[in-house]
Amino acid sequence: MKIKKETLLYTLFLLIAGVLPAMAAEGAAAGAASVKSAAAMAAGLAIAIGAAGAGIGQGIGLKGTQEAIARNPGAAGRLTTNMFIGLALIEALAIYALVVALILLFVF
């Protein structure tokens, strides 16, 4: 059975949207706990999206480099150097997502 991307994203949104009101209904006494749990959920979501985006970006970059090397083997040295610079920049985005997640966990 093939699941459409839109259906999967809509289901994920509904699951998240259903959890947040339940946490809000805890009451005023548990206000700090709900902020902490919301920060934990946001941190998990931030690192998940950051890691997924970095993985997809690295895969696309590697695919393009391998196709270019297959077409022109003489340019492999320059392409490999540029590929590693691009991969380092993409990985920096994943590290930024990790930093944001850690800030959400330990500041709130």
C-alpha positions in Angstrom: 0.0 0.0 0.0 1.4 3.3 -1.0 1.0 6.2 1.4 1.0 9.7 0.0 3.3 12.2 1.5 0.5 14.7 2.2 -1.5 12.1 4.1 1.5 11.3 6.3 2.2 14.9 7.0 -1.5 15.6 7.8 -1.6 12.6 10.1 1.5 13.8 11.9 0.1 17.3 12.2 -3.1 16.0 13.7 -1.2 13.9 16.2 0.8 16.9 17.4 -2.2 19.1 17.4 -4.1 16.6 19.5 -1.3 16.4 22.1 -0.8 20.1 22.7 -4.4 20.8 23.9 -4.2 17.8 26.2 -1.0 19.3 27.8 -2.7 22.7 28.1 -5.6 21.1 30.0 -3.4 20.1 32.9 -4.2 23.3 34.7 -2.4 26.2 36.2 -0.6 24.1 38.9 1.2 22.1 36.3 2.0 25.2 34.1 5.8 24.8 34.5 5.6 21.1 33.8 3.6 21.7 30.6 6.2 24.2 29.4 9.0 21.7 30.1 7.1 19.0 28.2 6.4 21.3 25.3 10.0 22.3 25.2 11.0 18.6 25.2 8.6 18.0 22.3 9.9 21.0 20.4 13.5 19.9 20.9 12.7 16.4 19.6 10.9 17.9 16.6 13.7 20.4 15.9 16.5 17.8 15.8 14.3 15.3 13.8 13.6 17.9 11.1 17.2 19.2 11.1 18.7 15.7 10.8 16.2 14.7 8.1 16.9 17.8 6.1 20.6 17.4 6.4 20.4 13.7 5.4 18.3 14.5 2.4 20.6 17.4 1.4 23.7 15.2 1.7 22.2 12.5 -0.3 21.2 14.8 -3.1 24.7 16.4 -3.0 26.5 13.0 -3.2 24.2 11.9 -6.0 25.0 15.0 -8.1 28.7 14.6 -7.5 28.7 10.9 -8.4 26.8 11.6 -11.6 29.2 14.4 -12.5 32.3 12.2 -11.9 30.7 9.5 -14.0 30.2 12.0 -16.9 33.7 13.6 -16.6 36.2 11.5 -14.6 38.9 14.2 -15.2 37.2 16.6 -13.0 36.9 14.2 -10.0 39.5 16.1 -7.9 37.7 19.5 -8.1 34.3 17.9 -7.7 35.3 16.0 -4.6 36.8 19.1 -3.0 33.6 21.1 -3.6 31.5 18.2 -2.5 33.3 18.0 0.9 32.9 21.7 1.4 29.2 21.5 0.6 28.7 18.5 2.9 30.4 20.3 5.8 28.1 23.3 5.3 25.0 21.0 5.3 26.3 19.2 8.4 26.6 22.6 10.1 22.9 23.0 9.7 22.3 19.7 11.5 24.6 20.9 14.3 22.6 24.2 14.5 19.4 22.1 14.9 21.1 20.1 17.7 22.2 23.4 19.5 18.6 24.7 19.2 17.3 21.4 20.7 19.7 21.5 23.5 18.8 25.2 24.3 15.1 24.2 24.3 15.9 21.3 26.7 18.1 23.1 29.2 16.9 26.7 29.2 13.2 26.1 29.5 
